[in-house]
Amino acid sequence: MKSNSGNEAQAAQLSDRLEIAKVYQYWRKMLTSPMITVGWRKIKYSPHTETRLLVINAALEEINQMTERNGFTIRMQKVFWTGLGPNALVTTSCFSATKLKKWTIDIEEHHPLGALMDLNIIDTNGMSISRKDTHIQPRTCMVCQKDIYTCRRGKPHSHQEYLAAINELILRERFGQYDTER
């Protein structure tokens, strides 16, 4: 039997998913180009709200730069809050969901906070475009850099290892440099 706090946490997650779904459904009615969903990677040891906001803002800034670099514009951008923190939806003038997916994967893989970002592409039919759809390898674990699915199944990392990896990413973003010549 689950504890009350476990049931409350599950109820809060379900409530957040429903709230996100409502916003998504509203936007989808107006969708004439693919949509980028912007979130933070929901790992077992998720960062605090301040870190989530840092991740969302960094992702939005990078999406804006990516869009401009590739000759497109942002059509709509909406940031909204759920009980789990900030999320965002973005549409651009780019009509290729595959291009957008490749560009967002580039952000996830090369931005210092990319390992904490969850950038998804929804095409105009409401279908999610996966890494597999674009023939790109799955994400890697932020602790050991192995295939993420291997680590999820085996659960080899401790709470402290995840927190250390998250803190390292944040410190690198705040005080380090990364390649902007992509």
N, C-alpha and C positions, 0 to 999 in steps of 0.2 A: 504494500500500500504506500502511495506517495504521501509525503508530508504536505501540510497546508501550504507552506512556502513554495514547494515544488509545483503544486496545483496553481497557485497564484501566479507564479512565473510563466507557466504554460498559458494561462488565461491572458496574461499581459502580452505575450508573444503573438497569440492568435488575434487579439484586439489590434495590435500593430499591423499585422499582415492584412487584416480586413481594411484598416484605414489606408494603407498603401494601395490596396486593390481598388478602393473607391477613387482615389486620386488618379490612378493609372487608367481606370475605365473612363473617367471624365475626359482625360487627355486623348485617349485612344479614339474617341468619337471625332476628334478634330485632326487626327493623324493623317497627314498627306506625305510625310517622309518618315524614315525610321526614327525611333526614339532611343535616347541613351538614358538608362536608369543609373543613378549615381548613389552608391551606398558605401558602407564600410564593411569589410570582410567579417562576417559573423563567425568568429572563431570562439572556441569554448571560453577563452580568457579574454573577452572583448575589452577594449580600452574604455576609459571613462568618457563621459559626454564631451568634455573639452577636446580630447584627442579625436573623437569621432568628427567633431566640427572642423578641426584642423584638417582631417583627411578629406572631408567633403569639399571644403573651400579649396584645398590644393587640387583636387580632381577637377572642380569647375574651372579653376584658373587654367589648368593644363588643357582642358577640353576647348576653352575659348581660344587659347594659343594655337592648338592643333587645327581648329576650324579655320582660323585666319591664315595660318601657314599654308594650308591646302586650298585657299581661294574660296572658302565657303563662309556663310554667316550663321549666327545663332538666330533661330526664328522665335523660339520660346524657351524660357528657363523658369522652373518653379522649384523653390526650396520649401520643404515642409517638414514638420516635426511629428514624430510619433513618441510613444513612451520609451522607445529604444534610442531616440536621438534623431539627428537630421538625416534627410534623404533628399534627392533632387531628381527632376526629370528635365531632359533637354531635347529639343529638336533643332536640326540644322537644315541648311539648304542642300545638303548632300543627300541624294536619293539612293545611294548604294549602301545597304546594310552591311555587306561584306567589307567594304572599305572602312566603314565606321568601326566594325569589330576589330579589324587589323590595327587601326589607329589606337583604339582603346586598349588593346592588348599591349601595344607598344608603351602606352602610359603605365599600365600595371607592371610591366617588366622593367622599365627604365627610370621611372620617377622614384626618388628616395622613399616616398610613402606608398608606392605602388602596391607593395605586398599587403597593405591594409585596405586598399581600394577594391570595391566591387562594382565594376563597370559592365553593364549588360546592354545589349542591343535588342530592341524589339522591332521587327519589320512592320510594314504597313498592313500585314495580315494578322498582326498580333502574335507572331511566332518569335520566340527567343532564338538568337543566332549564337551558337556555341563555338568554342575553340575547335571542337571536332569538325563542325561544319566548314570551318576555314582551314582545316588541315594543320592546325597548330597544336603543339604539345600541351598537355594539361599544366595547370599552375604547379609551382613547387612549394614545398613546405618552407615557411619563413625561418624555421629553426635549423633544419639540416639540408635544405635545398633538394631533397628527393621528391619524387612524385607525390603530390598532396594526398592522393587517394590511398597510397601505401601507408602514410602516417595516420590518416583518419581511421583506417581499419585497425592498425596495430597500436595506436595511441602510445607511442614510445616517449613522448615528451612531457615533462612536468609543467605545472603552473608557472614555476619560477623561470623555466626555459622560455616559455612563450612571452612572459612579461619582459624578460631580458631582451628578447628579439624585438619586441614592440618598442621598447625604450631605445634600443640601438637605432632603429629606423627613424624614430623621431629626432634623436640627436643628430644623425647624419643629415636629415632634412634641414634642421635649423642651423647647423654649423658647417656642413660639408657642401661639396659641389657635386653636380652630376652632369652628364653629357646632354647639352641642349641642342647639339648638332645632329638630330635624328632625321 
